[in-house]
Amino acid sequence: MSKTFFATALLILQGLTVVVPQSRAAGEYNDASRAHLPAQQTFDPFPGGIAARYHFDLARNFFRSPDAEAAARSLLISRLEQFGRDASTAPQSPAELLRTFQTEDSLYLEVIRHAAYLELRSYADTRNTDARQAANALRAVAGQAFGVFANALVSQQDSYFARMEKAEPALRRYRFSVANTRRAAARQLTPQGQRALEALGPMAAGGGAQLFYTTMNATDFGVVQTSSGPLSVARDYSAIATNPDRRVRREGYLLNEKGLAQNREVYADILWRTASALNAAARLRRYADYAEQSYGERFLNRAQVLSLLNSLAAKAEINKRIERVIIDHYRKTFGFDTVHVWDLRLPEPGMKVPRFTITEATRIVIEATRPLGESYRRELAQLLDPANGRLDVAPGPNRANRQGFSTGFVGFPSMFYQGAFGGYLEDVETLAHEAGHAVQNMLMTTGHVLPRYAGGPAYFTESFAVLCELLVLDYLYRNAADRAQKIYYLQRLINKGADVFRMGWESLVEQQLFDSAAAGKQFTADDIEEITQATASRFSVWFGPGSERKLAWLQPTQFFTWPLYRVNYLYAGLLALRYFGLLQTKFREFPQRYMALLSHGYDAPPDTLLQRFVGIRLGDPALIDGAVRVLESWLRQLEALYRS
């Protein structure tokens, strides 16, 4: 087995940070041009001089000083190296095997804690490049040490584990971990395969992401002149998209499309070379192709995923109804002969786009998640209280410009970072989403979840965070002051839920690209556009012959940065809608069962845990049917608001 096995199987798959791009409102062209919300001097999201309170207190939550962390890290590296020496042969007594597992968990927790501290320092001050390098070096040492123990385990027969468990029942807790280790080991590269992998070049190791960002960052998307001054398409797209001047919206949209089109063949080539390299690398690991590998690592398979995608397409009429209803509302409200895609982010006439101070956002997130129970609310309040030093969201020099992410694990406080909280609804959604991840980490700590079971497939963990977004938008809608605001928030809520259809066609398009590459067919930008239009038209009225939406295949940046990842958002969205529906229909029993699921960790496949705790199966038609019922309910409410 490769010495990097453990680093791949745990440190990477479970992950230190959870970074979640927020879904855009339906009809927005794309986020590939790195749209940012404009700064406005008339609104202060940190009023009364409170910005200074909203930075990390790493000394309180991690180590008292960088020097103290460095000293502790040096000792940790020594312990890791000793563990690697001691664990080179499988323990021969049950007690020794149990102690080795416990030592591994303890070391793993400390590795994650140090890496979290170091990376948070680097985000809060981008000049601190040494911190990130130190985190990577620590992971490398850990991967080598843990890989030694993994090698020793997978060399043992089934009888070894049966004998050990019989003598020491506490070892049963590690059964799922051992099974995962052995399953992954069966796909490890031989030395010859490793040499062949290296020969595939950087595209088999994520090189496409760097090419994509380099190309995108070098693109001049232009500027739109407005009555209040120029707006950059790359930086100020949200301001352009919500501008009351239709000329501004149209020009910004077309400039964005023009900028993307400049390098459309470059992007197509990146996708083809990435898919070809990943398929080849997967075959070296004895998979049929990369889809089999990628889905299998998430306890899914191709047949299961394609069945879900096609079933979702068969139910897409609800999404098309939503789109038609909103189009008709814009036509009547604004007197448009034709509603274009650049019209779809206009607020109601005379309505000011809402903004929130950080204290208002905190209150909203806490109140909106009240249905989840007191223990959830308590953990959330502790995270969002600036006195605890677990938030870093205020502006400042040398900060990483990140939309927002949480870092966390079991055994130490989860933290939330955002480049600069601007008070827009997008910021509140991000806060809710990442707070959902952070709270789950703390609930797992309370539930004494083993470090090795603190992370699971992304679509499972993301579903918990997406539910928080739905609850926040629903809360804002139900507590809106007037009709215009109710329409604004309900449209946002229904678009958030209906995003599952966008994730569906995006996932289906990406799968077709990988299948084409596996068949040896090189595709061009025109080929991708044709596939996109044909596939997306099954899900949305905005696609098909004569569509205004061109180059929509450049919106999901994960096509380039994390291939075949997009399906995670599809499953997460469907699960979140299912949770939301159950909260409404089984409001007495479901929260308790849901909290038990959050606190339990990931010691079994997602389907097993979902069935055990909340009665959901990933392959059950009720997953899609339940989501459709929630969307239909919201649509009826939206139609009633439009008529009022």
C-alpha positions in Angstrom: 0.0 0.0 0.0 1.1 3.5 -0.7 2.6 5.4 2.2 0.2 8.2 1.5 -2.9 6.0 1.9 -3.9 7.4 5.3 -3.5 11.0 4.1 -5.7 10.3 1.2 -8.3 8.2 2.9 -8.7 10.4 6.0 -6.9 13.7 6.0 -8.2 14.6 2.5 -11.5 12.7 2.3 -12.7 13.8 5.7 -11.1 17.2 5.3 -9.9 20.0 7.5 -12.1 22.7 6.1 -15.5 22.7 4.6 -15.8 25.2 1.8 -19.2 25.6 0.2 -19.9 27.8 -2.8 -23.3 29.3 -2.3 -26.0 28.5 -4.9 -27.1 31.5 -6.9 -30.7 32.5 -7.6 -32.3 30.8 -10.6 -31.6 32.6 -13.8 -28.3 34.2 -12.8 -25.9 33.6 -15.5 -22.9 32.2 -13.7 -20.4 32.7 -10.9 -17.3 31.9 -13.0 -16.3 35.5 -13.2 -15.8 35.6 -9.5 -18.7 38.0 -8.8 -18.4 40.0 -5.6 -20.8 42.2 -3.9 -20.0 45.9 -4.1 -18.9 47.8 -1.0 -21.3 50.5 0.1 -20.3 53.2 2.5 -23.8 53.9 3.6 -24.2 50.6 5.4 -22.0 49.4 8.2 -22.4 45.7 9.0 -20.4 46.3 12.2 -22.0 49.3 13.7 -20.8 51.0 16.9 -17.2 50.0 16.5 -17.8 46.3 17.1 -15.7 45.1 14.2 -12.7 44.5 16.4 -14.7 41.9 18.4 -15.2 39.7 15.2 -11.8 38.3 14.9 -10.4 35.0 16.0 -9.0 34.4 19.5 -6.7 31.6 18.5 -4.9 31.7 21.9 -8.1 30.9 23.7 -9.3 28.2 21.3 -6.0 26.5 20.3 -2.5 27.4 21.5 -1.4 30.3 23.7 1.1 31.5 21.1 2.7 30.5 17.7 5.8 29.4 19.6 3.8 27.2 21.9 2.1 25.6 18.9 5.4 25.0 17.1 6.9 23.3 20.2 3.8 21.1 20.6 4.0 20.3 16.8 7.6 19.2 17.2 6.6 16.8 19.9 3.6 15.6 17.8 5.9 14.8 14.9 8.1 12.8 17.2 5.1 10.8 18.4 3.9 10.2 14.8 7.3 8.9 13.8 7.4 6.6 16.9 3.9 5.4 16.0 5.0 4.5 12.5 7.9 2.5 14.0 5.7 0.7 16.5 2.8 0.0 14.2 4.8 -1.6 11.4 3.5 -5.1 12.4 -0.1 -5.9 13.3 -0.7 -6.1 17.1 -1.0 -9.7 18.3 -3.2 -9.2 21.3 -6.6 -7.6 21.4 -5.6 -5.2 24.1 -2.6 -4.0 22.1 -4.7 -3.6 18.9 -7.3 -1.5 20.9 -4.5 0.7 22.3 -3.0 1.2 18.8 -6.4 2.3 17.4 -6.8 4.7 20.4 -3.3 6.1 19.9 -4.0 6.6 16.2 -7.2 8.5 16.9 -5.5 10.6 19.5 -2.7 11.5 17.1 -5.1 12.1 14.2 -7.1 14.5 16.3 -3.9 16.4 17.2 -2.8 16.6 13.5 -6.2 18.1 12.5 -6.1 20.5 15.4 -2.6 21.8 14.5 -3.5 22.0 10.8 -6.6 23.9 11.6 -4.7 26.4 13.7 -2.0 26.9 11.1 -4.4 27.3 8.2 -6.6 29.8 10.1 -3.5 31.9 10.8 -2.7 31.9 7.1 -6.2 33.0 6.1 -6.4 35.7 8.7 -3.0 37.0 7.5 -2.0 36.0 4.0 1.6 37.1 4.6 1.9 34.1 6.9 2.9 31.6 4.2 5.0 29.5 6.6 1.9 28.4 8.5 0.3 26.7 5.5 3.6 25.1 4.6 3.9 23.8 8.1 0.4 22.3 8.0 1.2 20.5 4.7 4.5 19.2 6.1 2.6 17.9 9.2 0.1 16.1 7.1 2.8 14.4 5.1 4.4 13.0 8.3 1.0 11.9 9.5 0.2 10.2 6.2 3.4 8.2 6.3 3.0 7.1 9.9 -0.7 6.2 9.6 0.0 4.4 6.3 2.4 2.1 8.1 -0.4 0.9 10.4 -2.8 0.7 7.5 -0.4 -1.6 5.7 -0.1 -3.8 8.7 -3.9 -4.1 9.0 -4.8 -4.9 5.5 -2.2 -7.7 5.4 -4.3 -9.6 8.0 -6.9 -12.2 7.2 -10.6 -12.0 8.3 -9.9 -14.6 11.0 -7.5 -12.1 12.7 -10.2 -9.5 13.2 -12.8 -12.0 14.2 -10.5 -13.4 16.8 -9.6 -9.9 18.1 -13.2 -8.8 18.3 -14.3 -11.9 20.1 -11.7 -11.4 22.8 -12.2 -7.6 23.0 -15.8 -6.5 22.1 -14.7 -2.8 22.2 -12.9 -3.4 18.9 -16.2 -3.8 17.1 -16.4 0.0 17.1 -13.5 0.0 14.6 -15.0 -2.6 12.2 -16.3 0.0 9.7 -13.0 1.8 9.7 -11.1 -1.4 9.0 -13.5 -2.3 6.2 -12.9 1.1 4.6 -9.1 0.7 4.9 -9.2 -2.7 3.3 -11.6 -1.6 0.6 -9.3 1.4 -0.3 -6.2 -0.8 -0.1 -7.6 -3.1 -2.8 -7.4 -0.1 -5.2 -3.9 1.1 -4.4 -1.4 1.4 -7.1 1.4 -1.0 -7.8 4.8 0.5 -8.2 4.3 0.1 -12.0 0.9 1.8 -11.7 2.5 4.6 -9.7 5.0 5.2 -12.5 2.2 5.1 -15.1 0.2 7.6 -13.0 3.2 10.0 -12.9 3.4 9.7 -16.7 -0.1 10.9 -17.0 1.1 14.3 -16.0 -0.5 17.1 -13.8 -4.0 16.7 -15.2 -4.4 13.5 -13.3 -3.5 15.3 -10.1 -5.7 18.4 -10.2 -3.7 20.5 -12.6 -6.8 21.5 -14.5 -7.9 23.7 -11.6 -4.8 25.9 -11.8 -5.1 26.2 -15.6 -8.7 27.2 -15.2 -8.0 29.9 -12.5 -5.0 31.2 -14.4 -7.1 31.6 -17.5 -10.1 33.1 -15.7 -7.9 35.5 -13.7 -6.3 36.8 -16.9 -9.6 37.6 -18.5 -10.8 41.2 -18.8 -14.6 41.1 -18.4 -14.9 44.8 -18.8 -16.8 47.6 -17.1 -20.4 48.8 -17.3 -21.0 52.6 -17.0 -24.0 53.4 -14.6 -25.5 56.6 -13.4 -23.6 56.1 -10.1 -20.3 55.3 -11.7 -18.5 52.4 -13.4 -19.1 48.8 -12.2 -16.6 46.0 -12.9 -18.2 42.9 -14.3 -15.7 40.7 -12.5 -16.0 42.4 -9.1 -19.5 44.0 -9.0 -21.7 41.6 -10.9 -24.3 41.4 -8.2 -24.7 45.2 -8.3 -25.0 45.0 -12.1 -27.6 42.1 -12.0 -29.8 44.0 -9.5 -29.5 47.5 -11.1 -32.8 49.0 -12.0 -31.5 50.2 -15.4 -32.2 47.4 -17.8 -29.4 48.5 -20.1 -26.9 48.0 -17.3 -28.1 44.5 -16.6 -28.1 43.5 -20.2 -24.7 45.0 -20.9 -23.2 43.4 -17.8 -24.6 40.0 -18.8 -23.3 40.2 -22.3 -19.9 41.4 -21.3 -19.6 38.5 -18.9 -20.6 36.1 -21.7 -18.1 37.7 -24.0 -15.3 37.4 -21.5 -16.0 33.8 -20.9 -16.2 33.1 -24.7 -12.7 34.5 -25.2 -11.2 31.2 -23.9 -14.1 28.7 -24.4 -11.8 26.3 -26.3 -9.2 26.5 -23.6 -11.8 25.6 -21.0 -13.1 22.7 -23.2 -9.6 21.4 -23.6 -9.0 21.5 -19.8 -12.2 19.5 -19.3 -11.3 16.9 -21.9 -7.7 16.5 -20.7 -8.9 16.2 -17.1 -11.5 13.6 -17.8 -9.1 11.6 -20.0 -6.4 11.7 -17.4 -8.7 10.8 -14.5 -10.3 7.9 -16.4 -6.8 6.6 -17.1 -5.7 7.0 -13.5 -8.9 5.2 -12.4 -8.2 2.2 -14.7 -4.7 2.0 -13.1 -6.6 1.4 -9.8 -8.7 -1.3 -11.5 -11.8 0.8 -11.8 -13.8 0.8 -15.1 -13.5 4.6 -15.2 -13.3 7.6 -12.9 -17.1 7.6 -12.4 -16.9 4.2 -10.8 -14.1 5.3 -8.6 -15.6 8.7 -7.6 -19.1 7.4 -6.9 -17.8 4.3 -5.1 -15.8 6.4 -2.7 -19.0 8.0 -1.7 -20.9 4.7 -1.3 -22.8 5.3 -4.5 -22.5 3.8 -8.0 -23.1 4.8 -11.6 -26.5 3.1 -11.9 -27.7 4.6 -8.7 -26.6 8.1 -9.7 -28.0 7.9 -13.2 -31.3 6.6 -12.0 -31.6 9.5 -9.6 -30.7 12.0 -12.3 -33.2 10.6 -14.8 -35.9 10.4 -12.1 -35.3 14.0 -11.3 -35.6 15.0 -14.9 -38.9 13.2 -15.1 -40.1 15.4 -12.2 -38.7 18.6 -13.6 -42.1 20.0 -14.5 -42.3 21.5 -11.1 -39.1 23.5 -11.8 -40.4 24.6 -15.1 -43.6 25.7 -13.5 -41.7 27.7 -11.0 -39.7 29.4 -13.7 -42.8 30.2 -15.8 -44.6 31.6 -12.8 -41.7 33.9 -11.9 -41.2 34.9 -15.6 -44.9 35.8 -15.8 -44.7 37.8 -12.6 -41.8 39.9 -13.9 -43.6 40.4 -17.2 -46.7 41.8 -15.4 -44.8 43.7 -12.7 -42.3 45.5 -14.8 -44.2 45.6 -18.1 -41.6 43.6 -20.0 -42.6 42.2 -23.4 -40.0 39.6 -23.0 -38.3 38.6 -19.7 -34.6 37.9 -20.2 -32.2 36.1 -18.0 -30.6 39.4 -17.0 -34.0 40.6 -15.5 -34.4 37.8 -13.0 -32.6 39.3 -10.0 -34.6 42.5 -9.8 -36.3 43.2 -6.4 -39.9 44.2 -6.3 -40.6 47.8 -7.4 -39.5 50.4 -4.9 -37.9 47.7 -2.6 -34.5 48.3 -1.2 -32.3 45.2 -1.3 -32.0 44.2 2.4 -28.8 44.2 4.3 -28.1 43.0 7.9 -25.7 43.9 10.6 -23.7 41.0 12.0 -25.8 41.1 15.2 -29.0 41.0 13.2 -27.7 38.1 11.1 -26.7 36.2 14.3 -30.2 36.7 15.8 -31.8 35.5 12.5 -29.7 32.3 12.2 -30.4 31.4 15.9 -34.1 32.1 15.7 -34.5 30.3 12.3 -33.0 27.1 13.6 -35.1 27.0 16.8 -37.1 24.0 15.4 -34.0 21.9 15.7 -34.0 22.1 19.5 -32.3 23.6 22.5 -29.0 21.7 22.2 -28.6 22.9 18.6 -29.5 26.4 19.6 -27.0 26.4 22.5 -24.0 25.2 20.3 -25.0 27.8 17.7 -25.1 30.6 20.2 -21.7 29.7 21.5 -20.2 29.8 18.0 -21.8 33.1 17.0 -21.0 34.9 20.2 -17.9 37.0 19.4 -16.8 36.9 23.0 -15.7 33.2 22.3 -13.3 34.2 19.6 -14.6 31.6 17.1 -15.6 34.1 14.3 -13.4 36.0 12.0 -15.6 38.0 9.6 -14.7 41.7 10.0 -12.6 43.5 7.3 -8.9 44.0 7.8 -5.6 44.1 6.0 -3.9 41.1 4.4 -7.0 38.8 4.8 -7.7 36.0 2.4 -10.7 36.9 0.2 -12.8 33.8 0.9 -16.6 33.8 0.8 -16.8 31.8 4.0 -15.9 28.4 5.4 -15.9 26.5 8.7 -13.1 24.5 10.1 -13.7 21.9 12.8 -13.5 18.4 14.0 -14.3 16.6 17.2 -12.3 17.5 20.2 -11.7 21.3 19.7 -13.9 24.3 18.9 -15.2 24.8 15.4 -14.4 28.1 13.8 -15.9 30.3 11.0 -14.0 32.5 8.6 -15.2 35.0 6.0 -13.1 37.5 4.1 -15.5 40.3 5.0 -19.1 40.0 6.1 -21.0 42.6 4.0 -24.5 42.1 5.4 -26.1 40.9 2.2 -28.5 38.0 2.2 -25.8 35.9 0.6 -23.6 36.6 3.6 -26.4 35.5 6.0 -26.9 32.3 4.0 -23.2 31.6 4.1 -23.2 32.2 7.9 -26.1 29.8 8.3 -24.6 27.2 6.1 -21.2 27.1 7.7 -22.6 27.4 11.2 -24.5 24.2 10.4 -21.2 22.4 9.8 -19.6 23.9 12.9 -22.5 22.9 15.2 -22.5 19.4 13.9 -18.8 19.1 14.8 -19.6 20.2 18.3 -22.5 17.9 18.6 -20.3 15.0 17.6 -17.8 16.0 20.2 -20.6 15.8 22.8 -21.6 12.4 21.4 -18.0 11.1 21.9 -17.6 10.3 18.2 -14.2 8.9 17.3 -12.0 11.2 15.2 -11.9 8.6 12.4 -15.7 8.9 12.2 -15.9 12.6 12.3 -16.2 13.0 8.5 -18.3 11.4 5.9 -19.3 11.7 2.2 -19.7 15.4 1.3 -23.3 15.1 0.1 -24.3 13.8 3.6 -22.5 16.5 5.5 -23.7 19.2 3.1 -27.3 18.2 3.6 -27.2 19.3 7.2 -25.8 22.7 6.2 -28.2 23.3 3.4 -31.1 22.7 5.8 -29.9 25.7 7.8 -30.1 27.9 4.7 -33.6 26.8 4.0 -34.7 27.5 7.6 -33.2 30.9 7.5 -34.9 31.9 4.2 -38.1 30.4 5.5 -37.8 32.4 8.7 -37.1 35.7 6.8 -40.1 35.0 4.5 -42.5 34.3 7.4 -41.3 37.4 9.3 -41.1 39.8 6.5 -42.5 43.3 7.1 -44.5 43.6 3.9 -45.6 41.9 0.6 -42.5 43.0 -1.4 -40.1 41.5 1.1 -42.2 38.4 1.4 -42.0 37.9 -2.3 -38.2 38.6 -2.3 -37.5 36.0 0.4 -39.9 33.4 -0.8 -38.5 33.6 -4.3 -35.1 33.2 -2.8 -36.3 30.2 -0.8 -38.0 28.5 -3.7 -35.0 29.1 -6.0 -32.7 27.6 -3.3 -34.8 24.5 -3.2 -35.3 24.2 -6.9 -31.5 24.4 -7.3 -31.6 20.6 -7.2 -32.7 20.7 -10.8 -29.7 22.8 -11.8 -27.4 20.4 -9.9 -29.2 17.6 -11.8 -28.5 18.8 -15.3 -25.0 19.9 -14.4 -24.2 16.4 -13.0 -25.7 14.8 -16.0 -23.7 17.0 -18.4 -20.4 16.3 -16.5 -21.1 12.5 -16.6 -21.6 12.7 -20.4 -18.3 14.5 -20.8 -16.5 11.8 -18.8 -18.2 9.1 -20.8 -17.1 10.8 -24.1 -13.5 10.9 -22.8 -13.6 7.3 -21.7 -14.8 6.3 -25.2 -11.8 8.2 -26.7 -13.9 11.0 -28.1 -12.3 14.5 -27.9 -15.0 17.2 -27.4 -14.9 20.8 -28.3 -16.6 23.9 -26.8 -19.4 23.5 -29.4 -19.9 19.9 -28.3 -20.2 20.8 -24.7 -22.6 23.6 -25.5 -24.8 21.2 -27.5 -24.8 18.6 -24.7 -25.6 21.3 -22.1 -28.5 22.8 -24.1 -30.0 19.4 -24.8 -29.6 18.1 -21.3 -30.5 21.2 -19.4 -33.7 21.6 -21.5 -35.0 18.5 -19.7 -34.9 20.4 -16.4 -35.4 24.1 -17.3 -37.3 26.4 -19.7 -34.2 28.5 -20.0 -32.4 26.0 -22.3 -32.8 24.6 -25.7 -32.8 26.0 -29.3 -32.3 29.8 -29.2 -31.4 29.9 -25.5 -29.9 33.1 -24.1 -28.0 31.1 -21.6 -24.7 30.3 -23.3 -21.6 28.8 -21.7 -23.6 27.7 -18.6 -21.2 24.7 -18.4 -18.6 27.2 -17.1 -20.8 28.0 -14.0 -20.0 24.9 -11.9 -16.3 25.6 -11.2 -16.1 22.2 -9.6 -16.0 20.8 -13.2 -12.5 22.1 -13.2 -11.5 22.1 -9.5 -13.2 18.9 -8.2 -14.5 16.7 -11.1 -17.7 14.8 -10.5 -18.2 16.6 -7.2 -21.4 18.4 -8.3 -23.6 15.4 -7.6 -22.9 16.0 -3.9 -24.9 19.2 -4.1 -27.8 17.4 -5.8 -28.0 14.7 -3.0 -27.5 17.3 -0.3 -30.3 19.5 -1.7 -32.7 16.6 -2.0 -32.0 15.5 1.5 -32.3 19.0 2.9 -35.7 19.4 1.3 -36.7 16.0 2.7 -35.6 17.1 6.2 -37.5 20.4 5.8 -40.7 18.5 4.9 -40.4 16.2 7.8 -39.9 19.1 10.2 -43.2 20.4 9.0 -45.2 17.2 9.1 -43.5 15.4 12.0 -42.4 18.4 14.1 -42.7 16.6 17.4 -40.6 13.5 16.7 -38.3 14.5 13.8 -36.1 17.0 15.5 -35.0 14.5 18.2 -34.2 11.9 15.6 -32.4 14.4 13.4 -30.3 15.5 16.4 -29.4 11.9 17.1 -28.2 11.6 13.5 -26.1 14.8 13.7 -24.5 13.6 16.9 -23.7 10.1 15.8 -20.9 10.5 13.4 -20.2 8.5 10.3 -19.5 4.9 11.4 -21.6 3.4 8.6 -22.6 4.2 5.0 -25.0 7.2 4.6 -27.9 5.0 3.5 -27.6 2.9 6.7 -27.5 5.9 9.0 -30.3 7.8 7.2 -32.6 4.7 7.5 -31.6 4.1 11.1 -32.2 7.6 12.4 -34.7 9.4 10.2 -36.2 6.7 8.0 -34.8 8.0 4.7 -33.3 5.9 1.9 -31.3 7.4 -0.9 -32.9 5.2 -3.6 -36.4 5.7 -2.4 -38.7 7.6 -4.8 -39.9 9.4 -1.7 -36.6 11.4 -1.7 -37.6 13.2 -4.9 -41.3 13.1 -4.3 -40.9 14.7 -0.9 -38.7 17.5 -2.4 -41.4 18.1 -5.0 -44.1 18.4 -2.4 -42.1 21.0 -0.5 -41.5 23.0 -3.7 -45.2 22.7 -4.7 -46.2 24.1 -1.3 -43.8 27.1 -1.7 -45.0 27.7 -5.2 -48.7 27.8 -4.1 -47.7 30.4 -1.5 -45.7 32.4 -4.1 -48.6 32.4 -6.5 -50.9 33.6 -3.7 -48.5 36.4 -2.9 -48.3 37.4 -6.6 -52.1 37.7 -6.7 -52.5 39.7 -3.5 
